[in-house]
């Protein structure tokens, strides 16, 4: 029996193509005025990539997909690690 490897520091965009497509669809549905700008989005994801609570693109502190939470302007890190 093959053991499935758990990716501790992956985002959905690093996983399967179907996951990439789905997260893109959800982010695209966020109203432009409610969406985080590109630079802040990447800064937030960089913080998440270093966090011990990131497992398989999910924040183990709150259960969200970090890419979706980071894309929402008013989204917040449960540990207040995001600067904006």
Secondary structure, DSSP 8 states (H G I E B T S, - for coil): -------TT--GGGS-HHHHHHHHHHHHTS-GGGB--HHHHHHHHHHHHH-TTEETTEETTT--BHHHHHHBTT---TT-----
